[in-house]
Amino acid sequence: MENTNVRQEEIRSRFFGELSLQLREMGVVSERKGANILCVYLDGEPVCDVHPTGSIFGCDNQKESGEARDLQYQTARIARTVRMYLDMLETAPP
């Protein structure tokens, strides 16, 4: 069981690390909140939370604007791409 938990944490860390990198290259700030959430910010205010599955959720006190909605859409697109890429790596033959 411990190996499974360690493996799951490795997968989450790879996903959040790659997603954070992609967002940072766009000038977007993100921060991991606990084991299962990456919070994405715009102008210092939360826009959305990302789950390791690549799902996007609204967050408490989220910023409401056209720019925030665009960032939420871009984050969802990037998260899906990162999740698909990592899933392909996980299932690729050695």
C-alpha positions in Angstrom: 0.0 0.0 0.0 2.8 2.4 0.8 4.4 1.9 -2.6 1.0 2.7 -4.2 0.7 6.0 -2.2 4.3 6.9 -3.1 3.6 6.2 -6.8 0.4 8.3 -6.7 2.3 11.2 -5.2 5.0 10.9 -7.9 2.3 11.1 -10.6 0.6 14.1 -8.9 3.9 15.9 -8.5 4.8 15.3 -12.2 1.4 16.6 -13.3 1.4 19.7 -11.1 5.1 20.4 -11.9 4.5 20.2 -15.6 1.3 22.2 -15.5 2.9 24.9 -13.3 5.8 25.1 -15.7 3.4 25.6 -18.7 1.5 28.3 -16.8 4.6 30.0 -15.6 5.8 30.3 -19.2 2.6 32.2 -19.9 3.3 34.5 -16.9 0.6 32.8 -14.7 1.2 32.2 -11.0 0.0 28.9 -9.5 0.5 27.3 -6.1 -0.1 23.7 -4.9 -2.6 23.5 -2.1 -2.4 20.2 -0.3 -1.9 16.9 -2.1 -4.7 17.2 -4.7 -5.1 20.9 -5.7 -3.2 23.4 -7.8 -4.6 26.9 -7.4 -4.2 29.3 -10.4 -4.1 33.0 -9.8 -4.7 36.2 -11.9 -3.5 39.5 -10.4 -3.0 37.8 -7.0 -6.6 36.5 -6.9 -7.7 32.8 -7.3 -9.2 31.9 -10.7 -9.6 28.1 -10.5 -8.4 24.9 -8.8 -6.9 22.1 -10.8 -7.3 18.4 -9.7 -4.6 15.8 -10.7 -7.1 14.3 -13.1 -6.9 17.5 -15.1 -10.4 18.6 -14.0 -10.9 22.3 -13.3 -13.0 23.7 -10.5 -14.1 27.1 -9.4 -12.6 28.2 -6.1 -13.8 30.3 -3.2 -13.6 34.0 -3.8 -12.6 33.4 -7.4 -11.9 36.4 -9.6 -14.8 37.2 -12.0 -13.8 38.8 -15.3 -13.5 38.0 -19.0 -9.7 37.7 -18.5 -10.3 35.3 -15.6 -12.7 33.1 -17.7 -10.1 33.1 -20.5 -7.4 32.0 -18.1 -9.7 29.3 -16.8 -10.3 28.0 -20.3 -6.6 28.1 -21.2 -5.7 26.3 -17.9 -8.3 23.6 -18.7 -6.8 23.1 -22.2 -3.2 22.9 -20.9 -4.2 20.6 -18.0 -5.9 18.2 -20.4 -2.8 18.2 -22.7 -0.5 17.6 -19.8 -2.7 14.8 -18.4 -2.8 13.1 -21.8 0.9 13.4 -22.2 1.7 11.9 -18.8 -0.9 9.1 -19.3 0.8 8.2 -22.5 4.2 8.1 -20.8 2.8 5.9 -18.0 1.4 3.3 -20.5 4.2 3.4 -23.0 6.2 0.2 -23.3 9.7 0.4 -21.8 
